């Protein structure tokens, strides 16, 4: 019985985190499909000189693809939503690659116009 309650609580927490981040950014965390990743790689140069940043890395699929494609440079996947960031970090720990990092950036700057009202004192 206690396991079911804990599982239910974890599922509710996950749903709440996704819902809260969607309200805050006005964008739900959606994975990049494999066909989009392939198309993007075909459009990008074969070599880059500096670091590569993916802004809004979500679950980390595109950032992992970029890191495997550009092995000689650092790739950073930046995400403001906690749950997709946490999943990205877990998958990074399990499957690498070594040139990829997912720093967490919690913004206090309003992103969504309605959110400004929440900061009024």
N, C-alpha and C positions, 0 to 999 in steps of 0.2 A: 504494500500500500504506500509506504513512504517513497519508494522508487518512482511510482506513478506520479505522486505529487511533485517530486523534484523534477521529473521530466516535463510535466505540465508547466511548472514554473520557469524552467529553462526555455521552453518554446515561447511562452508569453513574453519573457524578457527579450528574446531574439526578435520577435514581432514588434515589440515596443521600440527597440533600438532602430530597426529599419524604418518604422513609421516616424519616429522623432527626427531622424536624419533626413527623411524625405520632406518633412515639413520645413526643416531648417534650410535645406538647399534647393528645394522645389524640384529635385531630380531624384528618382529612385535609383538605387544601386543595381544596374543591369550588367550582366556579363557581356563581353565582346565575343561575338560568334567567331568560329574558326574561319569562316569564309571572309569575314571582315578583316581579321588579322592577316590572312594571306594576301588580300588585296592591298592592305596598308603596307606590308613588307615589300610588295612589288613596286609600290610608288616611292618608297624611301630610297635614299642613296645606299650603296653597298658598304661604304665606309663613313664613319664620322670621327671627328677629332676630339670633341669634348664630351661631357656627360650627357645622358639622355634622360629627360624627365617626362613622365606620364602624369598629367594633371587630372585628378579624378580617376584614380586607378581601380576603384571598385574592388572586385574580387581578385584582381591581380593577373588575369589571364594575358592581357596585352603586354603588360610590363614584363612578365616571364618570357613571352615570345620575343620581345625586343632584347632582353638580356641574353637570350640564347643566340640571337642573330648578331648582336654587337658584343662579342665576348671580350674585346680589348678595352672597353670603356665601362664606366660605372652607369648603372641605370637606377633611377629613383622613381618609385611609384608613390605619388602623394594622394592621400585620401583623408577626408574629414569625417566620414561615417565610421563609427567604431567597429561595428560588426563585420563589414567587408574588410576593413583593415586587419582585424584579428584573424579572419580566415586567410587573408594573404600572407600574414606572418607565419601562421601554422604551416601552410603549404610551402612557404619558402624554407622553413626549417626541415621539412621532410624531403623536398625535391630540388632545393637550390634554385637557380645557379648562384655562384659566389659573388658575382658582380652586381647583384640586385639587392636593394634595400627598400624597406617600406617604413619611412619615418611617419609617425602620427602627428598631424597638425590639427589642433583644435582651434578653430577661429572664433574670436569674440566679436569680430566685425560682422554686422548684419549682412547676410547674403540675399535673403528674400525680403522684399519691401515690407511685408506685414510684420516681419520679425522685429523691425525697429520699434514697433509699439510695445513690445515686450520689455524693452530697455528703458522706457520712459518711467521716471521715478516721481 
